[in-house]
Amino acid sequence: MNAPINILIVEDDASVRDALADYLGGHGYAVAVAADGRQMATQIARCRPDLVVLDVMLPGEDGLSICRRLAAEGPPVLMLSALGETTDRIVGLELGAADYLAKPFEPRELLARIRAVLRRQDAVSSEPAEQHQQLCFAGWRLDVGERLLRDADGELVSLTAGELDLLIAFAERPGRLLSRQQLMDITHGDSAENFDRAVDLAVSRLRRKLAQVCNDSPIETVRGGGYRFRLPVQRQ
């Protein structure tokens, strides 16, 4: 018998927290709860969650700051927020959230989003080791499995989880024109919503970071079409 999937809900509203815990528990998940970042850290050490459902508005450290920390090496994060503005969703996704759901929402939609995130996570973790390859371009080396980017001098380049997802999407498809919607689908899966501005901002930030090291960006804009990775890539 397979062990249940562990979900951690971080939500300061007790009524919302308990309702979600009961609903997800009724669908076979092992659910732990926390009201803030401190309780979350305790629960993560205790139950090692497979996914964190994280509210943005929390007492003390806010959810966006927590998401930034978890994106580096923690479990995937599905963010919840009463702030439904596009810019708020953009920030959450850029910080590395696997998905973002605006309140109010139907519990069934949250369940569907959780299942989609977990499917993507399973697909990544089940890849054979040989597929965790290195993508090399202009002296740069992108380790897909370790999710590390090194410049031509071998120095690590600091990128967020979202920026790494975007760079991997480009480097795995050199020379191919990718629309904004394609980039959202590749980096955020079936549950991605079409936020053109989110893609534009993410590409802009990635370009700036790459240009700081190589004085140029390998990502070019195709007017009316999207973006293209213009450098040849070698797979090792």
Secondary structure as GFF3:
##gff-version 3
##sequence-region A 1 236
A	DSSP	beta_strand	6	10	.	.	.	ID=ss1
A	DSSP	alpha_helix	14	25	.	.	.	ID=ss2
A	DSSP	beta_strand	30	34	.	.	.	ID=ss3
A	DSSP	alpha_helix	37	47	.	.	.	ID=ss4
A	DSSP	beta_strand	51	55	.	.	.	ID=ss5
A	DSSP	alpha_helix	63	73	.	.	.	ID=ss6
A	DSSP	beta_strand	77	81	.	.	.	ID=ss7
A	DSSP	alpha_helix	86	94	.	.	.	ID=ss8
A	DSSP	beta_strand	99	102	.	.	.	ID=ss9
A	DSSP	alpha_helix	107	125	.	.	.	ID=ss10
A	DSSP	three_ten_helix	129	131	.	.	.	ID=ss11
A	DSSP	beta_strand	134	137	.	.	.	ID=ss12
A	DSSP	beta_strand	140	143	.	.	.	ID=ss13
A	DSSP	beta_strand	148	150	.	.	.	ID=ss14
A	DSSP	alpha_helix	161	171	.	.	.	ID=ss15
A	DSSP	beta_strand	177	178	.	.	.	ID=ss16
A	DSSP	alpha_helix	180	188	.	.	.	ID=ss17
A	DSSP	three_ten_helix	189	191	.	.	.	ID=ss18
A	DSSP	alpha_helix	196	214	.	.	.	ID=ss19
A	DSSP	beta_strand	219	222	.	.	.	ID=ss20
A	DSSP	beta_strand	226	229	.	.	.	ID=ss21
A	DSSP	beta_strand	234	235	.	.	.	ID=ss22
###
